[in-house]
Structure formats: C-alpha cells, structure tokens
Amino acid sequence: MIKNLTQRVLSGVVVASFSWFFLYIRGPWVIVLALAFAVPSVIELSRAYRNAGYNPMTKLGVAMTLLILSAYTFYDIHNFKIALISVFVMFFMVMAYHVFTKHEAIDVMITIFSIIYIVFPIALMVELSKRPDNYMWLLFVLAISTDIFAYLVGKTFGKHKLLEAVSPKKTIEGAIGGVIGCVLSSFAFAYFFLPKISYIDMFLLAFIGSIASQVGDLTASKIKRYCGIKDFGDIIPGHGGALDRLDSILFTAMIVFIYVWFHN
C-alpha cells in the first residue's frame, strides 16, 4: 500500500511539474502540453469503446486532434469562428470518408464524440492560456479543489450514495463538500490572483464549475462502466490513463471559457 501511494505521489508530482512548466511559459509551447494529454486521451477512449465491441477510427481521430489543437495554438481568438466552421467541414468529410471503409456510422459518431468530448475542451484551455490573467490557473483550482474536498468529506462523513450505479464510492456528502471546498478555495485564489472579479461572479463560477467538475468525473465513470474497464489506461503510474486525469477538468474548462468569453 505504501509503495502504491509513493508511486502515485511521485508520478503526480512529475505530471504536475511538467504541466506547470508549459503553462507557465505559455506561448506556442503550450501545444506540447495539450498534445501530451489530448492524443493519449483520444487513443484511450477509442480503445475503451473497442473493448465494448465498436471500431472507432483512431488514426483519423488523432489526425483531427493534431490539426485542431495546432489551429487553436497558432491562431488568435479572432479566428475562432473560422476554426469552428473548419471543424464542422472536417466532420462532414469524415462522414463521407467512412463510406469507403469498413467502419460503420456508429464508429464515426464515436470518433466525432472523442473530438467534442476531449479535444474541444483542451482547445478552449489553449485559448485561456493565451490570456495575460490567471483564469487558466483558476480552472485547475476549481477542478482540483473539488476533487480533494469531495474525497475528504466523502471519506469522513459520506453515508448516502450519490449515483451508486455509476460510481459506487461517491456520496452526496462528498459532492456537497466538494462544492463548498471549491468555493472557499476559489475565493482564496481570487483574492491574490484575480482581484478584479466580483464576489458574485466568483461564487457563481466556483459553484457551477464545481458541479461541472463532478459531472465530468461521473461522465467518465459511466463510460468506463459501459465499456467494462476500470481505468482508461496506465500511462500515469498510480493514476491510470491521461483521460483519467482530465475527466473533471474537461467540463470545468468549458464553464471558465464561457464565463471569460461573455464577460469580455
């Protein structure tokens, strides 16, 4: 048990350090971090559905991941609409391409789903990393604080199951604790690093962001349960796959980006 805990902590420190470095220097180098998580995650999700009897277009999914994230990295936000239109055109091209392969329509849908579920949120994180403020870091505060407090409160006080059929260990008490802990942590972060954000905005962003984080976690749990797997992969010792580390962050990224987009 101690050996597993040590392995989990050490691998967590390595991944966190790697992520912090590329987020800190920002700029075009953030593509390295984005692809380091996006490509393995797309492959892991394809492998999971393959385990359930489907045949996703993994190579095409990876190619689309490279194209989309490269576009978001090297073009500014004013080209967002052009990039979005290009993605839709790409989807129709994929649908046409599958006609000439042995893949079924459901395989195409799974491939497109992997892009929407994984790549789009990561692309939004790339956009946030271009900003001079600290909303990119807030994203991680929301997801990580929710995860930590939900675990601690659930472990200590949890008695009522949240969604036993999806994730047997999660409790209502843990979910509430995650939201409260996220709100408190976010206010502490905002006090030092986002002084201009209003109290009501910070509260709503933390409250909704925490719920989104937990929904993201539950979504990944339901996919794994459907596909008959415990983890998406084992690329990160003690933590599972890349997607296992991203599941809650993906949904939170959309909430933070939407707030920043409309607020500005």
C-alpha positions as CSV (number, residue, x, y, z in Angstrom):
1,M,0.0,0.0,0.0
2,I,2.8,2.4,0.9
3,K,4.6,1.5,-2.3
4,N,1.5,2.3,-4.4
5,L,1.0,5.6,-2.5
6,T,4.6,6.6,-3.1
7,Q,4.3,5.7,-6.8
8,R,1.1,7.7,-7.0
9,V,2.6,10.8,-5.3
10,L,5.8,10.7,-7.4
11,S,4.0,10.3,-10.7
12,G,1.6,13.0,-9.7
13,V,4.5,15.4,-8.9
14,V,6.1,14.7,-12.3
15,V,2.9,15.3,-14.2
16,A,2.1,18.4,-12.2
17,S,5.6,19.8,-12.8
18,F,5.5,19.0,-16.5
19,S,2.1,20.7,-16.8
20,W,3.1,23.8,-14.7
21,F,6.3,24.3,-16.8
22,F,4.4,24.6,-20.1
23,L,1.6,26.6,-18.7
24,Y,4.0,29.0,-17.1
25,I,6.0,29.7,-20.2
26,R,2.7,29.7,-22.3
27,G,3.0,30.8,-25.9
28,P,3.2,28.2,-28.7
29,W,4.9,25.8,-26.3
30,V,1.6,25.1,-24.7
31,I,0.9,22.8,-27.7
32,V,3.3,20.3,-26.3
33,L,1.2,20.0,-23.1
34,A,-2.1,20.0,-25.0
35,L,-1.0,17.2,-27.3
36,A,0.7,15.3,-24.5
37,F,-2.7,14.8,-22.9
38,A,-5.1,15.0,-25.9
39,V,-3.5,12.4,-28.1
40,P,-3.3,9.6,-25.5
41,S,-6.8,10.5,-24.2
42,V,-8.3,10.1,-27.7
43,I,-6.5,6.8,-28.1
44,E,-7.6,5.6,-24.7
45,L,-11.2,6.5,-25.4
46,S,-11.1,4.7,-28.7
47,R,-9.6,1.6,-27.0
48,A,-12.3,1.7,-24.4
49,Y,-15.1,1.6,-27.0
50,R,-13.2,-1.0,-28.9
51,N,-13.4,-3.1,-25.7
52,A,-17.2,-2.6,-25.9
53,G,-17.3,-4.1,-29.4
54,Y,-17.1,-0.9,-31.6
55,N,-14.4,0.0,-34.1
56,P,-13.6,3.8,-33.8
57,M,-11.4,5.5,-36.4
58,T,-8.5,6.0,-34.0
59,K,-5.9,7.2,-36.5
60,L,-8.3,9.7,-38.0
61,G,-9.2,10.9,-34.5
62,V,-5.5,11.5,-33.7
63,A,-5.0,13.4,-37.0
64,M,-8.0,15.6,-36.3
65,T,-6.6,16.2,-32.8
66,L,-3.3,17.4,-34.2
67,L,-5.0,19.7,-36.7
68,I,-7.5,21.2,-34.3
69,L,-5.1,21.9,-31.5
70,S,-2.4,23.2,-33.9
71,A,-5.0,25.7,-35.3
72,Y,-6.1,26.8,-31.8
73,T,-2.5,27.3,-30.7
74,F,-1.1,29.3,-33.6
75,Y,-4.2,31.4,-34.4
76,D,-5.6,34.0,-32.1
77,I,-9.2,34.1,-30.7
78,H,-10.4,36.3,-33.6
79,N,-10.1,33.2,-35.8
80,F,-12.3,31.2,-33.5
81,K,-15.3,31.2,-35.9
82,I,-13.2,30.2,-38.8
83,A,-11.7,27.4,-36.8
84,L,-15.2,26.2,-35.8
85,I,-16.5,26.2,-39.3
86,S,-13.4,24.3,-40.4
87,V,-14.1,21.7,-37.8
88,F,-17.7,21.2,-39.0
89,V,-16.5,20.8,-42.6
90,M,-14.0,18.2,-41.3
91,F,-16.8,16.3,-39.6
92,F,-18.8,16.1,-42.9
93,M,-15.6,15.0,-44.7
94,V,-15.2,12.2,-42.1
95,M,-18.7,11.1,-42.7
96,A,-18.1,10.9,-46.4
97,Y,-14.8,9.1,-45.9
98,H,-16.3,6.3,-43.8
99,V,-18.5,5.3,-46.8
100,F,-15.3,3.9,-48.4
101,T,-14.1,2.0,-45.4
102,K,-15.3,-0.9,-43.3
103,H,-16.3,1.4,-40.5
104,E,-20.0,1.8,-39.6
105,A,-21.7,5.1,-38.9
106,I,-21.6,4.4,-35.1
107,D,-17.8,4.2,-35.4
108,V,-17.8,7.7,-37.0
109,M,-20.0,9.0,-34.2
110,I,-17.7,7.7,-31.5
111,T,-14.7,9.3,-33.3
112,I,-16.5,12.6,-33.5
113,F,-17.6,12.3,-29.9
114,S,-14.0,11.8,-28.8
115,I,-13.1,15.2,-30.5
116,I,-16.1,17.0,-28.9
117,Y,-15.5,15.4,-25.5
118,I,-11.7,15.7,-25.3
119,V,-10.2,17.9,-28.0
120,F,-12.6,20.9,-27.9
121,P,-12.3,21.5,-24.1
122,I,-8.5,21.2,-24.4
123,A,-8.6,23.7,-27.3
124,L,-10.5,26.1,-25.0
125,M,-7.8,25.6,-22.4
126,V,-5.2,26.6,-25.1
127,E,-7.3,29.8,-25.7
128,L,-7.3,30.5,-22.0
129,S,-3.5,30.1,-21.8
130,K,-3.1,33.0,-24.2
131,R,-4.7,35.4,-21.8
132,P,-2.4,37.5,-19.5
133,D,-4.7,37.0,-16.5
134,N,-5.0,33.9,-14.3
135,Y,-8.2,32.3,-15.4
136,M,-6.2,29.4,-16.8
137,W,-5.0,28.7,-13.3
138,L,-8.4,29.2,-11.8
139,L,-9.6,26.3,-14.0
140,F,-7.3,23.9,-12.2
141,V,-8.2,25.3,-8.8
142,L,-11.8,24.6,-9.5
143,A,-11.3,21.0,-10.6
144,I,-8.5,20.0,-8.1
145,S,-10.1,21.6,-5.0
146,T,-13.4,19.9,-5.9
147,D,-11.8,16.6,-6.2
148,I,-9.8,16.9,-3.0
149,F,-12.6,18.2,-0.8
150,A,-15.2,15.7,-2.3
151,Y,-12.8,12.9,-1.4
152,L,-12.0,14.0,2.1
153,V,-15.6,14.9,3.1
154,G,-17.0,11.8,1.4
155,K,-14.4,9.6,3.1
156,T,-15.1,11.1,6.5
157,F,-18.8,11.8,6.5
158,G,-20.2,10.1,3.4
159,K,-23.3,7.9,4.1
160,H,-25.7,8.5,1.2
161,K,-24.7,7.3,-2.2
162,L,-24.8,9.9,-5.0
163,L,-25.1,7.6,-8.1
164,E,-24.3,4.1,-7.0
165,A,-25.0,2.6,-10.4
166,V,-22.4,4.9,-12.0
167,S,-19.8,5.4,-9.2
168,P,-20.4,3.4,-6.1
169,K,-17.9,5.2,-3.8
170,K,-19.2,8.7,-4.4
171,T,-21.6,10.2,-1.8
172,I,-24.0,13.1,-1.6
173,E,-22.0,14.5,1.4
174,G,-18.8,14.3,-0.7
175,A,-20.4,16.1,-3.6
176,I,-21.6,18.9,-1.3
177,G,-18.2,19.1,0.4
178,G,-16.6,19.3,-3.0
179,V,-18.7,22.4,-3.9
180,I,-18.1,24.1,-0.6
181,G,-14.4,23.4,-0.6
182,C,-14.2,24.7,-4.2
183,V,-16.0,27.9,-3.4
184,L,-13.7,28.6,-0.5
185,S,-10.5,27.7,-2.4
186,S,-11.6,29.8,-5.4
187,F,-12.2,32.9,-3.2
188,A,-8.8,32.5,-1.7
189,F,-7.2,32.2,-5.1
190,A,-9.2,35.2,-6.5
191,Y,-8.1,37.3,-3.5
192,F,-4.5,37.0,-4.6
193,F,-4.6,36.4,-8.4
194,L,-8.0,37.7,-9.7
195,P,-8.6,40.8,-7.6
196,K,-10.9,42.4,-10.2
197,I,-13.5,39.6,-10.3
198,S,-16.7,40.4,-8.3
199,Y,-17.8,38.3,-5.3
200,I,-21.0,37.2,-7.0
201,D,-19.1,36.2,-10.2
202,M,-16.6,34.3,-8.3
203,F,-19.2,32.5,-6.3
204,L,-21.3,31.5,-9.4
205,L,-18.2,30.5,-11.3
206,A,-16.9,28.3,-8.4
207,F,-20.4,26.8,-7.7
208,I,-21.2,25.9,-11.3
209,G,-17.5,25.0,-12.1
210,S,-17.5,22.5,-9.1
211,I,-20.7,20.9,-10.3
212,A,-19.3,20.7,-13.8
213,S,-16.2,19.1,-12.5
214,Q,-18.2,16.4,-10.7
215,V,-20.4,15.8,-13.7
216,G,-17.3,15.3,-15.8
217,D,-16.0,12.8,-13.4
218,L,-19.3,10.9,-13.4
219,T,-19.5,11.0,-17.2
220,A,-16.1,9.3,-17.4
221,S,-17.1,6.8,-14.8
222,K,-20.3,5.9,-16.8
223,I,-18.3,5.5,-20.0
224,K,-15.8,3.2,-18.3
225,R,-18.6,1.1,-16.7
226,Y,-20.3,0.8,-20.1
227,C,-17.1,-0.3,-21.7
228,G,-16.2,-2.7,-19.0
229,I,-12.9,-1.2,-17.8
230,K,-11.6,0.2,-14.6
231,D,-9.3,2.9,-16.0
232,F,-8.8,4.4,-19.4
233,G,-5.1,3.5,-19.4
234,D,-2.0,3.1,-17.3
235,I,0.2,5.8,-18.8
236,I,0.5,7.6,-15.5
237,P,1.6,5.1,-12.7
238,G,-0.8,5.1,-9.8
239,H,-3.3,7.4,-11.6
240,G,-4.5,5.5,-14.7
241,G,-4.6,7.0,-18.1
242,A,-4.3,10.5,-19.4
243,L,-8.1,10.7,-19.7
244,D,-8.5,9.6,-16.1
245,R,-6.6,12.8,-15.1
246,L,-8.6,15.0,-17.4
247,D,-12.1,13.9,-16.9
248,S,-13.2,16.6,-14.4
249,I,-11.1,19.3,-16.0
250,L,-12.7,19.0,-19.4
251,F,-16.1,20.1,-18.2
252,T,-14.8,22.8,-16.0
253,A,-12.8,24.2,-18.9
254,M,-16.0,24.9,-20.8
255,I,-17.5,26.8,-17.8
256,V,-14.5,29.0,-17.3
257,F,-14.2,29.7,-21.0
258,I,-17.8,30.6,-21.4
259,Y,-17.6,33.0,-18.5
260,V,-14.5,34.7,-19.9
261,W,-15.9,34.8,-23.4
262,F,-19.2,36.5,-22.4
263,H,-17.7,38.6,-19.6
264,N,-15.3,40.3,-22.1
